[in-house]
């Protein structure tokens, strides 16, 4: 991520890791249920088998901290 960030003009980098290797069967089962429920009650489309990561510059983090959110959701 850092290599991509340094070689581009991007302010932030978002990466998705497929599949989520190393997760237990129980965790993935509960994740599937939660994502299914979320898909039924919202317009958010989340791939179940994906983990996501972000690289944010300090100024973006500072703006996010000003929001005072307890459970901030940032996934694209």
mmCIF file of the N, C-alpha and C atoms, coordinates in Angstrom:
data_MODEL
# 
_entry.id   MODEL 
# 
loop_
_atom_site.group_PDB 
_atom_site.id 
_atom_site.type_symbol 
_atom_site.label_atom_id 
_atom_site.label_alt_id 
_atom_site.label_comp_id 
_atom_site.label_asym_id 
_atom_site.label_entity_id 
_atom_site.label_seq_id 
_atom_site.pdbx_PDB_ins_code 
_atom_site.Cartn_x 
_atom_site.Cartn_y 
_atom_site.Cartn_z 
_atom_site.occupancy 
_atom_site.B_iso_or_equiv 
_atom_site.pdbx_formal_charge 
_atom_site.auth_seq_id 
_atom_site.auth_comp_id 
_atom_site.auth_asym_id 
_atom_site.auth_atom_id 
_atom_site.pdbx_PDB_model_num 
ATOM 1   N N  . UNK A 1 1  ? 0.818   -1.191  0.000  1.00 0.00 ? 1  UNK A N  1 
ATOM 2   C CA . UNK A 1 1  ? 0.000   0.000   0.000  1.00 0.00 ? 1  UNK A CA 1 
ATOM 3   C C  . UNK A 1 1  ? 0.864   1.258   0.000  1.00 0.00 ? 1  UNK A C  1 
ATOM 4   N N  . UNK A 1 2  ? 1.912   1.230   0.798  1.00 0.00 ? 2  UNK A N  1 
ATOM 5   C CA . UNK A 1 2  ? 2.780   2.408   0.870  1.00 0.00 ? 2  UNK A CA 1 
ATOM 6   C C  . UNK A 1 2  ? 3.465   2.645   -0.470 1.00 0.00 ? 2  UNK A C  1 
ATOM 7   N N  . UNK A 1 3  ? 3.890   1.564   -1.113 1.00 0.00 ? 3  UNK A N  1 
ATOM 8   C CA . UNK A 1 3  ? 4.528   1.692   -2.421 1.00 0.00 ? 3  UNK A CA 1 
ATOM 9   C C  . UNK A 1 3  ? 3.564   2.325   -3.432 1.00 0.00 ? 3  UNK A C  1 
ATOM 10  N N  . UNK A 1 4  ? 2.329   1.876   -3.455 1.00 0.00 ? 4  UNK A N  1 
ATOM 11  C CA . UNK A 1 4  ? 1.321   2.451   -4.356 1.00 0.00 ? 4  UNK A CA 1 
ATOM 12  C C  . UNK A 1 4  ? 1.071   3.908   -4.015 1.00 0.00 ? 4  UNK A C  1 
ATOM 13  N N  . UNK A 1 5  ? 0.938   4.201   -2.733 1.00 0.00 ? 5  UNK A N  1 
ATOM 14  C CA . UNK A 1 5  ? 0.678   5.567   -2.288 1.00 0.00 ? 5  UNK A CA 1 
ATOM 15  C C  . UNK A 1 5  ? 1.797   6.511   -2.720 1.00 0.00 ? 5  UNK A C  1 
ATOM 16  N N  . UNK A 1 6  ? 3.037   6.057   -2.534 1.00 0.00 ? 6  UNK A N  1 
ATOM 17  C CA . UNK A 1 6  ? 4.183   6.899   -2.892 1.00 0.00 ? 6  UNK A CA 1 
ATOM 18  C C  . UNK A 1 6  ? 4.329   7.082   -4.397 1.00 0.00 ? 6  UNK A C  1 
ATOM 19  N N  . UNK A 1 7  ? 3.880   6.102   -5.187 1.00 0.00 ? 7  UNK A N  1 
ATOM 20  C CA . UNK A 1 7  ? 4.056   6.176   -6.639 1.00 0.00 ? 7  UNK A CA 1 
ATOM 21  C C  . UNK A 1 7  ? 2.877   6.832   -7.359 1.00 0.00 ? 7  UNK A C  1 
ATOM 22  N N  . UNK A 1 8  ? 1.872   7.267   -6.610 1.00 0.00 ? 8  UNK A N  1 
ATOM 23  C CA . UNK A 1 8  ? 0.703   7.910   -7.224 1.00 0.00 ? 8  UNK A CA 1 
ATOM 24  C C  . UNK A 1 8  ? 0.465   9.265   -6.582 1.00 0.00 ? 8  UNK A C  1 
ATOM 25  N N  . UNK A 1 9  ? -0.528  9.946   -7.085 1.00 0.00 ? 9  UNK A N  1 
ATOM 26  C CA . UNK A 1 9  ? -0.951  11.226  -6.530 1.00 0.00 ? 9  UNK A CA 1 
ATOM 27  C C  . UNK A 1 9  ? -2.130  11.068  -5.573 1.00 0.00 ? 9  UNK A C  1 
ATOM 28  N N  . UNK A 1 10 ? -2.437  9.843   -5.186 1.00 0.00 ? 10 UNK A N  1 
ATOM 29  C CA . UNK A 1 10 ? -3.624  9.567   -4.382 1.00 0.00 ? 10 UNK A CA 1 
ATOM 30  C C  . UNK A 1 10 ? -3.477  10.125  -2.967 1.00 0.00 ? 10 UNK A C  1 
ATOM 31  N N  . UNK A 1 11 ? -4.570  10.659  -2.432 1.00 0.00 ? 11 UNK A N  1 
ATOM 32  C CA . UNK A 1 11 ? -4.590  11.117  -1.044 1.00 0.00 ? 11 UNK A CA 1 
ATOM 33  C C  . UNK A 1 11 ? -4.746  9.953   -0.083 1.00 0.00 ? 11 UNK A C  1 
ATOM 34  N N  . UNK A 1 12 ? -5.451  8.905   -0.520 1.00 0.00 ? 12 UNK A N  1 
ATOM 35  C CA . UNK A 1 12 ? -5.612  7.730   0.318  1.00 0.00 ? 12 UNK A CA 1 
ATOM 36  C C  . UNK A 1 12 ? -5.681  6.495   -0.559 1.00 0.00 ? 12 UNK A C  1 
ATOM 37  N N  . UNK A 1 13 ? -5.361  5.350   0.037  1.00 0.00 ? 13 UNK A N  1 
ATOM 38  C CA . UNK A 1 13 ? -5.355  4.081   -0.664 1.00 0.00 ? 13 UNK A CA 1 
ATOM 39  C C  . UNK A 1 13 ? -6.338  3.154   0.034  1.00 0.00 ? 13 UNK A C  1 
ATOM 40  N N  . UNK A 1 14 ? -7.167  2.476   -0.738 1.00 0.00 ? 14 UNK A N  1 
ATOM 41  C CA . UNK A 1 14 ? -8.125  1.502   -0.227 1.00 0.00 ? 14 UNK A CA 1 
ATOM 42  C C  . UNK A 1 14 ? -7.801  0.167   -0.882 1.00 0.00 ? 14 UNK A C  1 
ATOM 43  N N  . UNK A 1 15 ? -7.627  -0.874  -0.088 1.00 0.00 ? 15 UNK A N  1 
ATOM 44  C CA . UNK A 1 15 ? -7.305  -2.197  -0.616 1.00 0.00 ? 15 UNK A CA 1 
ATOM 45  C C  . UNK A 1 15 ? -8.289  -3.215  -0.079 1.00 0.00 ? 15 UNK A C  1 
ATOM 46  N N  . UNK A 1 16 ? -8.587  -4.215  -0.897 1.00 0.00 ? 16 UNK A N  1 
ATOM 47  C CA . UNK A 1 16 ? -9.475  -5.305  -0.493 1.00 0.00 ? 16 UNK A CA 1 
ATOM 48  C C  . UNK A 1 16 ? -8.702  -6.601  -0.633 1.00 0.00 ? 16 UNK A C  1 
ATOM 49  N N  . UNK A 1 17 ? -8.718  -7.398  0.416  1.00 0.00 ? 17 UNK A N  1 
ATOM 50  C CA . UNK A 1 17 ? -8.019  -8.680  0.440  1.00 0.00 ? 17 UNK A CA 1 
ATOM 51  C C  . UNK A 1 17 ? -9.044  -9.797  0.245  1.00 0.00 ? 17 UNK A C  1 
ATOM 52  N N  . UNK A 1 18 ? -8.859  -10.595 -0.799 1.00 0.00 ? 18 UNK A N  1 
ATOM 53  C CA . UNK A 1 18 ? -9.765  -11.714 -1.078 1.00 0.00 ? 18 UNK A CA 1 
ATOM 54  C C  . UNK A 1 18 ? -8.966  -12.994 -1.134 1.00 0.00 ? 18 UNK A C  1 
ATOM 55  N N  . UNK A 1 19 ? -9.373  -14.103 -0.640 1.00 0.00 ? 19 UNK A N  1 
ATOM 56  C CA . UNK A 1 19 ? -10.403 -14.254 0.375  1.00 0.00 ? 19 UNK A CA 1 
ATOM 57  C C  . UNK A 1 19 ? -9.851  -13.950 1.761  1.00 0.00 ? 19 UNK A C  1 
ATOM 58  N N  . UNK A 1 20 ? -10.696 -14.043 2.756  1.00 0.00 ? 20 UNK A N  1 
ATOM 59  C CA . UNK A 1 20 ? -10.275 -13.791 4.131  1.00 0.00 ? 20 UNK A CA 1 
ATOM 60  C C  . UNK A 1 20 ? -9.671  -15.070 4.710  1.00 0.00 ? 20 UNK A C  1 
ATOM 61  N N  . UNK A 1 21 ? -8.459  -15.342 4.364  1.00 0.00 ? 21 UNK A N  1 
ATOM 62  C CA . UNK A 1 21 ? -7.787  -16.560 4.812  1.00 0.00 ? 21 UNK A CA 1 
ATOM 63  C C  . UNK A 1 21 ? -7.517  -16.493 6.311  1.00 0.00 ? 21 UNK A C  1 
ATOM 64  N N  . UNK A 1 22 ? -7.614  -17.636 6.967  1.00 0.00 ? 22 UNK A N  1 
ATOM 65  C CA . UNK A 1 22 ? -7.282  -17.719 8.379  1.00 0.00 ? 22 UNK A CA 1 
ATOM 66  C C  . UNK A 1 22 ? -8.436  -17.452 9.320  1.00 0.00 ? 22 UNK A C  1 
ATOM 67  N N  . UNK A 1 23 ? -9.600  -17.106 8.797  1.00 0.00 ? 23 UNK A N  1 
ATOM 68  C CA . UNK A 1 23 ? -10.768 -16.873 9.660  1.00 0.00 ? 23 UNK A CA 1 
ATOM 69  C C  . UNK A 1 23 ? -11.402 -18.222 10.008 1.00 0.00 ? 23 UNK A C  1 
ATOM 70  N N  . UNK A 1 24 ? -11.880 -18.372 11.227 1.00 0.00 ? 24 UNK A N  1 
ATOM 71  C CA . UNK A 1 24 ? -12.508 -19.627 11.633 1.00 0.00 ? 24 UNK A CA 1 
ATOM 72  C C  . UNK A 1 24 ? -13.864 -19.784 10.946 1.00 0.00 ? 24 UNK A C  1 
ATOM 73  N N  . UNK A 1 25 ? -14.332 -21.020 10.885 1.00 0.00 ? 25 UNK A N  1 
ATOM 74  C CA . UNK A 1 25 ? -15.639 -21.289 10.263 1.00 0.00 ? 25 UNK A CA 1 
ATOM 75  C C  . UNK A 1 25 ? -16.761 -20.597 11.028 1.00 0.00 ? 25 UNK A C  1 
ATOM 76  N N  . UNK A 1 26 ? -16.644 -20.546 12.337 1.00 0.00 ? 26 UNK A N  1 
ATOM 77  C CA . UNK A 1 26 ? -17.673 -19.885 13.154 1.00 0.00 ? 26 UNK A CA 1 
ATOM 78  C C  . UNK A 1 26 ? -17.710 -18.388 12.861 1.00 0.00 ? 26 UNK A C  1 
ATOM 79  N N  . UNK A 1 27 ? -16.538 -17.763 12.805 1.00 0.00 ? 27 UNK A N  1 
ATOM 80  C CA . UNK A 1 27 ? -16.497 -16.330 12.521 1.00 0.00 ? 27 UNK A CA 1 
ATOM 81  C C  . UNK A 1 27 ? -17.068 -16.031 11.143 1.00 0.00 ? 27 UNK A C  1 
ATOM 82  N N  . UNK A 1 28 ? -16.707 -16.837 10.137 1.00 0.00 ? 28 UNK A N  1 
ATOM 83  C CA . UNK A 1 28 ? -17.225 -16.598 8.790  1.00 0.00 ? 28 UNK A CA 1 
ATOM 84  C C  . UNK A 1 28 ? -18.725 -16.843 8.723  1.00 0.00 ? 28 UNK A C  1 
ATOM 85  N N  . UNK A 1 29 ? -19.237 -17.829 9.476  1.00 0.00 ? 29 UNK A N  1 
ATOM 86  C CA . UNK A 1 29 ? -20.678 -18.082 9.497  1.00 0.00 ? 29 UNK A CA 1 
ATOM 87  C C  . UNK A 1 29 ? -21.419 -16.896 10.097 1.00 0.00 ? 29 UNK A C  1 
ATOM 88  N N  . UNK A 1 30 ? -20.912 -16.358 11.209 1.00 0.00 ? 30 UNK A N  1 
ATOM 89  C CA . UNK A 1 30 ? -21.578 -15.202 11.810 1.00 0.00 ? 30 UNK A CA 1 
ATOM 90  C C  . UNK A 1 30 ? -21.439 -13.969 10.919 1.00 0.00 ? 30 UNK A C  1 
ATOM 91  N N  . UNK A 1 31 ? -20.315 -13.855 10.226 1.00 0.00 ? 31 UNK A N  1 
ATOM 92  C CA . UNK A 1 31 ? -20.124 -12.745 9.291  1.00 0.00 ? 31 UNK A CA 1 
ATOM 93  C C  . UNK A 1 31 ? -21.140 -12.827 8.160  1.00 0.00 ? 31 UNK A C  1 
ATOM 94  N N  . UNK A 1 32 ? -21.355 -14.020 7.618  1.00 0.00 ? 32 UNK A N  1 
ATOM 95  C CA . UNK A 1 32 ? -22.345 -14.188 6.542  1.00 0.00 ? 32 UNK A CA 1 
ATOM 96  C C  . UNK A 1 32 ? -23.735 -13.770 7.003  1.00 0.00 ? 32 UNK A C  1 
ATOM 97  N N  . UNK A 1 33 ? -24.102 -14.170 8.226  1.00 0.00 ? 33 UNK A N  1 
ATOM 98  C CA . UNK A 1 33 ? -25.424 -13.812 8.764  1.00 0.00 ? 33 UNK A CA 1 
ATOM 99  C C  . UNK A 1 33 ? -25.531 -12.294 8.937  1.00 0.00 ? 33 UNK A C  1 
ATOM 100 N N  . UNK A 1 34 ? -24.511 -11.668 9.508  1.00 0.00 ? 34 UNK A N  1 
ATOM 101 C CA . UNK A 1 34 ? -24.546 -10.209 9.712  1.00 0.00 ? 34 UNK A CA 1 
ATOM 102 C C  . UNK A 1 34 ? -24.618 -9.471  8.385  1.00 0.00 ? 34 UNK A C  1 
ATOM 103 N N  . UNK A 1 35 ? -23.836 -9.892  7.411  1.00 0.00 ? 35 UNK A N  1 
ATOM 104 C CA . UNK A 1 35 ? -23.842 -9.227  6.107  1.00 0.00 ? 35 UNK A CA 1 
ATOM 105 C C  . UNK A 1 35 ? -25.160 -9.454  5.381  1.00 0.00 ? 35 UNK A C  1 
ATOM 106 N N  . UNK A 1 36 ? -25.749 -10.631 5.549  1.00 0.00 ? 36 UNK A N  1 
ATOM 107 C CA . UNK A 1 36 ? -27.058 -10.904 4.946  1.00 0.00 ? 36 UNK A CA 1 
ATOM 108 C C  . UNK A 1 36 ? -28.101 -9.958  5.532  1.00 0.00 ? 36 UNK A C  1 
ATOM 109 N N  . UNK A 1 37 ? -28.104 -9.828  6.869  1.00 0.00 ? 37 UNK A N  1 
ATOM 110 C CA . UNK A 1 37 ? -29.044 -8.910  7.536  1.00 0.00 ? 37 UNK A CA 1 
ATOM 111 C C  . UNK A 1 37 ? -28.800 -7.482  7.082  1.00 0.00 ? 37 UNK A C  1 
ATOM 112 N N  . UNK A 1 38 ? -27.542 -7.062  7.045  1.00 0.00 ? 38 UNK A N  1 
ATOM 113 C CA . UNK A 1 38 ? -27.208 -5.712  6.605  1.00 0.00 ? 38 UNK A CA 1 
ATOM 114 C C  . UNK A 1 38 ? -27.693 -5.469  5.178  1.00 0.00 ? 38 UNK A C  1 
ATOM 115 N N  . UNK A 1 39 ? -27.544 -6.462  4.314  1.00 0.00 ? 39 UNK A N  1 
ATOM 116 C CA . UNK A 1 39 ? -28.010 -6.342  2.937  1.00 0.00 ? 39 UNK A CA 1 
ATOM 117 C C  . UNK A 1 39 ? -29.523 -6.209  2.838  1.00 0.00 ? 39 UNK A C  1 
ATOM 118 N N  . UNK A 1 40 ? -30.245 -6.810  3.774  1.00 0.00 ? 40 UNK A N  1 
ATOM 119 C CA . UNK A 1 40 ? -31.712 -6.733  3.782  1.00 0.00 ? 40 UNK A CA 1 
ATOM 120 C C  . UNK A 1 40 ? -32.236 -5.393  4.292  1.00 0.00 ? 40 UNK A C  1 
ATOM 121 N N  . UNK A 1 41 ? -31.491 -4.755  5.199  1.00 0.00 ? 41 UNK A N  1 
ATOM 122 C CA . UNK A 1 41 ? -32.000 -3.527  5.828  1.00 0.00 ? 41 UNK A CA 1 
ATOM 123 C C  . UNK A 1 41 ? -31.329 -2.256  5.314  1.00 0.00 ? 41 UNK A C  1 
ATOM 124 N N  . UNK A 1 42 ? -30.397 -2.390  4.359  1.00 0.00 ? 42 UNK A N  1 
ATOM 125 C CA . UNK A 1 42 ? -29.712 -1.200  3.864  1.00 0.00 ? 42 UNK A CA 1 
ATOM 126 C C  . UNK A 1 42 ? -29.359 -1.361  2.386  1.00 0.00 ? 42 UNK A C  1 
ATOM 127 N N  . UNK A 1 43 ? -28.817 -0.306  1.820  1.00 0.00 ? 43 UNK A N  1 
ATOM 128 C CA . UNK A 1 43 ? -28.355 -0.332  0.434  1.00 0.00 ? 43 UNK A CA 1 
ATOM 129 C C  . UNK A 1 43 ? -26.864 -0.608  0.331  1.00 0.00 ? 43 UNK A C  1 
ATOM 130 N N  . UNK A 1 44 ? -26.237 -0.958  1.439  1.00 0.00 ? 44 UNK A N  1 
ATOM 131 C CA . UNK A 1 44 ? -24.799 -1.207  1.455  1.00 0.00 ? 44 UNK A CA 1 
ATOM 132 C C  . UNK A 1 44 ? -24.536 -2.613  0.922  1.00 0.00 ? 44 UNK A C  1 
ATOM 133 N N  . UNK A 1 45 ? -23.688 -2.724  -0.086 1.00 0.00 ? 45 UNK A N  1 
ATOM 134 C CA . UNK A 1 45 ? -23.326 -4.008  -0.676 1.00 0.00 ? 45 UNK A CA 1 
ATOM 135 C C  . UNK A 1 45 ? -21.894 -4.346  -0.263 1.00 0.00 ? 45 UNK A C  1 
ATOM 136 N N  . UNK A 1 46 ? -21.751 -5.319  0.620  1.00 0.00 ? 46 UNK A N  1 
ATOM 137 C CA . UNK A 1 46 ? -20.432 -5.698  1.127  1.00 0.00 ? 46 UNK A CA 1 
ATOM 138 C C  . UNK A 1 46 ? -20.102 -7.122  0.721  1.00 0.00 ? 46 UNK A C  1 
ATOM 139 N N  . UNK A 1 47 ? -18.953 -7.328  0.097  1.00 0.00 ? 47 UNK A N  1 
ATOM 140 C CA . UNK A 1 47 ? -18.542 -8.702  -0.202 1.00 0.00 ? 47 UNK A CA 1 
ATOM 141 C C  . UNK A 1 47 ? -18.158 -9.425  1.086  1.00 0.00 ? 47 UNK A C  1 
ATOM 142 N N  . UNK A 1 48 ? -18.742 -10.587 1.313  1.00 0.00 ? 48 UNK A N  1 
ATOM 143 C CA . UNK A 1 48 ? -18.530 -11.324 2.557  1.00 0.00 ? 48 UNK A CA 1 
ATOM 144 C C  . UNK A 1 48 ? -17.095 -11.817 2.694  1.00 0.00 ? 48 UNK A C  1 
ATOM 145 N N  . UNK A 1 49 ? -16.515 -12.259 1.620  1.00 0.00 ? 49 UNK A N  1 
ATOM 146 C CA . UNK A 1 49 ? -15.191 -12.869 1.666  1.00 0.00 ? 49 UNK A CA 1 
ATOM 147 C C  . UNK A 1 49 ? -14.054 -11.855 1.579  1.00 0.00 ? 49 UNK A C  1 
ATOM 148 N N  . UNK A 1 50 ? -14.322 -10.597 1.859  1.00 0.00 ? 50 UNK A N  1 
ATOM 149 C CA . UNK A 1 50 ? -13.306 -9.559  1.700  1.00 0.00 ? 50 UNK A CA 1 
ATOM 150 C C  . UNK A 1 50 ? -12.987 -8.877  3.021  1.00 0.00 ? 50 UNK A C  1 
ATOM 151 N N  . UNK A 1 51 ? -11.724 -8.580  3.202  1.00 0.00 ? 51 UNK A N  1 
ATOM 152 C CA . UNK A 1 51 ? -11.289 -7.720  4.291  1.00 0.00 ? 51 UNK A CA 1 
ATOM 153 C C  . UNK A 1 51 ? -10.739 -6.464  3.648  1.00 0.00 ? 51 UNK A C  1 
ATOM 154 N N  . UNK A 1 52 ? -11.021 -5.312  4.216  1.00 0.00 ? 52 UNK A N  1 
ATOM 155 C CA . UNK A 1 52 ? -10.525 -4.099  3.566  1.00 0.00 ? 52 UNK A CA 1 
ATOM 156 C C  . UNK A 1 52 ? -9.595  -3.322  4.478  1.00 0.00 ? 52 UNK A C  1 
ATOM 157 N N  . UNK A 1 53 ? -8.707  -2.570  3.839  1.00 0.00 ? 53 UNK A N  1 
ATOM 158 C CA . UNK A 1 53 ? -7.672  -1.823  4.533  1.00 0.00 ? 53 UNK A CA 1 
ATOM 159 C C  . UNK A 1 53 ? -7.536  -0.458  3.882  1.00 0.00 ? 53 UNK A C  1 
ATOM 160 N N  . UNK A 1 54 ? -7.201  0.552   4.672  1.00 0.00 ? 54 UNK A N  1 
ATOM 161 C CA . UNK A 1 54 ? -7.035  1.899   4.145  1.00 0.00 ? 54 UNK A CA 1 
ATOM 162 C C  . UNK A 1 54 ? -5.731  2.505   4.648  1.00 0.00 ? 54 UNK A C  1 
ATOM 163 N N  . UNK A 1 55 ? -5.126  3.303   3.805  1.00 0.00 ? 55 UNK A N  1 
ATOM 164 C CA . UNK A 1 55 ? -3.991  4.117   4.188  1.00 0.00 ? 55 UNK A CA 1 
ATOM 165 C C  . UNK A 1 55 ? -4.472  5.558   4.053  1.00 0.00 ? 55 UNK A C  1 
ATOM 166 N N  . UNK A 1 56 ? -4.530  6.264   5.164  1.00 0.00 ? 56 UNK A N  1 
ATOM 167 C CA . UNK A 1 56 ? -5.053  7.630   5.185  1.00 0.00 ? 56 UNK A CA 1 
ATOM 168 C C  . UNK A 1 56 ? -3.977  8.607   5.624  1.00 0.00 ? 56 UNK A C  1 
ATOM 169 N N  . UNK A 1 57 ? -3.928  9.770   4.996  1.00 0.00 ? 57 UNK A N  1 
ATOM 170 C CA . UNK A 1 57 ? -2.993  10.789  5.473  1.00 0.00 ? 57 UNK A CA 1 
ATOM 171 C C  . UNK A 1 57 ? -3.485  11.378  6.798  1.00 0.00 ? 57 UNK A C  1 
ATOM 172 N N  . UNK A 1 58 ? -2.610  11.943  7.556  1.00 0.00 ? 58 UNK A N  1 
ATOM 173 C CA . UNK A 1 58 ? -2.943  12.499  8.868  1.00 0.00 ? 58 UNK A CA 1 
ATOM 174 C C  . UNK A 1 58 ? -4.091  13.503  8.784  1.00 0.00 ? 58 UNK A C  1 
ATOM 175 N N  . UNK A 1 59 ? -4.127  14.335  7.751  1.00 0.00 ? 59 UNK A N  1 
ATOM 176 C CA . UNK A 1 59 ? -5.206  15.337  7.675  1.00 0.00 ? 59 UNK A CA 1 
ATOM 177 C C  . UNK A 1 59 ? -6.567  14.670  7.517  1.00 0.00 ? 59 UNK A C  1 
ATOM 178 N N  . UNK A 1 60 ? -6.648  13.536  6.819  1.00 0.00 ? 60 UNK A N  1 
ATOM 179 C CA . UNK A 1 60 ? -7.912  12.807  6.702  1.00 0.00 ? 60 UNK A CA 1 
ATOM 180 C C  . UNK A 1 60 ? -8.305  12.205  8.048  1.00 0.00 ? 60 UNK A C  1 
ATOM 181 N N  . UNK A 1 61 ? -7.335  11.638  8.754  1.00 0.00 ? 61 UNK A N  1 
ATOM 182 C CA . UNK A 1 61 ? -7.599  11.070  10.077 1.00 0.00 ? 61 UNK A CA 1 
ATOM 183 C C  . UNK A 1 61 ? -8.093  12.159  11.023 1.00 0.00 ? 61 UNK A C  1 
ATOM 184 N N  . UNK A 1 62 ? -7.478  13.319  10.982 1.00 0.00 ? 62 UNK A N  1 
ATOM 185 C CA . UNK A 1 62 ? -7.899  14.422  11.850 1.00 0.00 ? 62 UNK A CA 1 
ATOM 186 C C  . UNK A 1 62 ? -9.344  14.827  11.578 1.00 0.00 ? 62 UNK A C  1 
ATOM 187 N N  . UNK A 1 63 ? -9.745  14.851  10.312 1.00 0.00 ? 63 UNK A N  1 
ATOM 188 C CA . UNK A 1 63 ? -11.133 15.176  9.974  1.00 0.00 ? 63 UNK A CA 1 
ATOM 189 C C  . UNK A 1 63 ? -12.081 14.095  10.480 1.00 0.00 ? 63 UNK A C  1 
ATOM 190 N N  . UNK A 1 64 ? -11.691 12.844  10.342 1.00 0.00 ? 64 UNK A N  1 
ATOM 191 C CA . UNK A 1 64 ? -12.537 11.753  10.833 1.00 0.00 ? 64 UNK A CA 1 
ATOM 192 C C  . UNK A 1 64 ? -12.690 11.806  12.348 1.00 0.00 ? 64 UNK A C  1 
ATOM 193 N N  . UNK A 1 65 ? -11.625 12.147  13.044 1.00 0.00 ? 65 UNK A N  1 
ATOM 194 C CA . UNK A 1 65 ? -11.694 12.236  14.509 1.00 0.00 ? 65 UNK A CA 1 
ATOM 195 C C  . UNK A 1 65 ? -12.630 13.349  14.975 1.00 0.00 ? 65 UNK A C  1 
ATOM 196 N N  . UNK A 1 66 ? -12.785 14.381  14.184 1.00 0.00 ? 66 UNK A N  1 
ATOM 197 C CA . UNK A 1 66 ? -13.691 15.472  14.531 1.00 0.00 ? 66 UNK A CA 1 
ATOM 198 C C  . UNK A 1 66 ? -15.153 15.043  14.484 1.00 0.00 ? 66 UNK A C  1 
ATOM 199 N N  . UNK A 1 67 ? -15.462 13.952  13.805 1.00 0.00 ? 67 UNK A N  1 
ATOM 200 C CA . UNK A 1 67 ? -16.846 13.494  13.672 1.00 0.00 ? 67 UNK A CA 1 
ATOM 201 C C  . UNK A 1 67 ? -17.408 12.938  14.977 1.00 0.00 ? 67 UNK A C  1 
ATOM 202 N N  . UNK A 1 68 ? -16.544 12.508  15.873 1.00 0.00 ? 68 UNK A N  1 
ATOM 203 C CA . UNK A 1 68 ? -16.947 11.967  17.181 1.00 0.00 ? 68 UNK A CA 1 
ATOM 204 C C  . UNK A 1 68 ? -17.855 10.743  17.046 1.00 0.00 ? 68 UNK A C  1 
ATOM 205 N N  . UNK A 1 69 ? -17.676 9.989   15.976 1.00 0.00 ? 69 UNK A N  1 
ATOM 206 C CA . UNK A 1 69 ? -18.453 8.759   15.779 1.00 0.00 ? 69 UNK A CA 1 
ATOM 207 C C  . UNK A 1 69 ? -17.926 7.659   16.688 1.00 0.00 ? 69 UNK A C  1 
ATOM 208 N N  . UNK A 1 70 ? -18.829 6.873   17.232 1.00 0.00 ? 70 UNK A N  1 
ATOM 209 C CA . UNK A 1 70 ? -18.400 5.752   18.077 1.00 0.00 ? 70 UNK A CA 1 
ATOM 210 C C  . UNK A 1 70 ? -18.103 4.508   17.237 1.00 0.00 ? 70 UNK A C  1 
ATOM 211 N N  . UNK A 1 71 ? -18.816 4.353   16.137 1.00 0.00 ? 71 UNK A N  1 
ATOM 212 C CA . UNK A 1 71 ? -18.622 3.178   15.270 1.00 0.00 ? 71 UNK A CA 1 
ATOM 213 C C  . UNK A 1 71 ? -18.574 3.649   13.827 1.00 0.00 ? 71 UNK A C  1 
ATOM 214 N N  . UNK A 1 72 ? -17.545 4.365   13.490 1.00 0.00 ? 72 UNK A N  1 
ATOM 215 C CA . UNK A 1 72 ? -17.384 4.937   12.155 1.00 0.00 ? 72 UNK A CA 1 
ATOM 216 C C  . UNK A 1 72 ? -17.271 3.842   11.095 1.00 0.00 ? 72 UNK A C  1 
ATOM 217 N N  . UNK A 1 73 ? -18.012 3.977   10.017 1.00 0.00 ? 73 UNK A N  1 
ATOM 218 C CA . UNK A 1 73 ? -17.996 3.006   8.919  1.00 0.00 ? 73 UNK A CA 1 
ATOM 219 C C  . UNK A 1 73 ? -17.400 3.663   7.688  1.00 0.00 ? 73 UNK A C  1 
ATOM 220 N N  . UNK A 1 74 ? -16.302 3.097   7.152  1.00 0.00 ? 74 UNK A N  1 
ATOM 221 C CA . UNK A 1 74 ? -15.600 3.716   6.033  1.00 0.00 ? 74 UNK A CA 1 
ATOM 222 C C  . UNK A 1 74 ? -15.515 2.863   4.789  1.00 0.00 ? 74 UNK A C  1 
ATOM 223 N N  . UNK A 1 75 ? -16.032 1.678   4.782  1.00 0.00 ? 75 UNK A N  1 
ATOM 224 C CA . UNK A 1 75 ? -15.843 0.793   3.639  1.00 0.00 ? 75 UNK A CA 1 
ATOM 225 C C  . UNK A 1 75 ? -16.452 1.356   2.376  1.00 0.00 ? 75 UNK A C  1 
ATOM 226 N N  . UNK A 1 76 ? -15.739 1.190   1.259  1.00 0.00 ? 76 UNK A N  1 
ATOM 227 C CA . UNK A 1 76 ? -16.256 1.637   -0.046 1.00 0.00 ? 76 UNK A CA 1 
ATOM 228 C C  . UNK A 1 76 ? -17.154 0.613   -0.665 1.00 0.00 ? 76 UNK A C  1 
# 
